[in-house]
Amino acid sequence: MTDDVRNIVLGVIAAGISASLGWLTRSHLWRRRLRRKQAFLGLPGNSECLLVVNRDPGTDGAVHRNDVFALLELSALVKDCSAHAQIVSHDGARQGFGERTEFCVGGPGSNRRMAAHLQSLLPGVKINVDPEPGPDRSAFQVGSERYRLEAGSAEYVLLARLTGGQDARPVFLFCGQRAITNQAASRYLARHHERLMRKYRNSSFVLLLKVVNSQAYGPDVVELVGDVTRTAQAPLPTPVPTSHRAAG
């Protein structure tokens, strides 16, 4: 074997070894990233989760199209984790909290399961579900702050990851003032889950998001108003009674 042939053979072998090492490294990093994603979402391989959906109160039991889009966003996350999803109606979910990972979509006015989660897990959140028109219709109260709905202009949604213990599976809440805000929150989770995972790891969090000008931009323009975890998990402040002195 001449020196030229030997150099060519050695070069091919070195290139093959480098390619194999690169593939192994990428595979290792991909598997590690997948395990972290599965842990954050509570979706180990071949596990099952619930997608709890509300019903559009303005229709005969149908699911709003934006909530369908939200379910599609979440289904993609579930599939990426090699897990399986079961879609159930809000009045058909009968399991306890933490048995399986749960993604709950819709406000308390159209989702009984969401209303139960808010009452049990987020006592510092109050949502006006009065169907009568008025400035406070669908308004959020988080602690002492109030966030009113401005349809198509400024709309709010809570995105929460809540756990009941170290070994309990999380429940994710997508609780918006309108269906399009539910879709915006699910898309926010899909796009930013790695950043949220790095910041919160497996801890609970409650984020208040603002959907800006949805009539023009749909669910795509979302601002983070703030992390309201502590406020949402603490009881609402007790209003101080006002005393009125009789005129004399």
Buried (B, 14 or more C-beta within 10 A) or exposed (E): EEEEEEEEEEEEEEEEEEEEEEEEEEEEEEEEEBEBBBBBBBBBEEBEBBBBBBBBEEEEEEBBEBBBBBBEBBBEBBEBBEBEBEBBBBEEBEEEBBEBBBBBBBBBBBBBBBBBBBEEBBEBBBBBEEEEEEEEBBBBBBBEEEBBBEEEEBBBBBBBBBBBEEEBBBBBBBBBBBBBBBBBBBBBBBEBBEEBBEEBEEEBBBBBBBBBBBEEEBBBEBEEBBBBBEBBBEEBEEEEEEEEEEEE
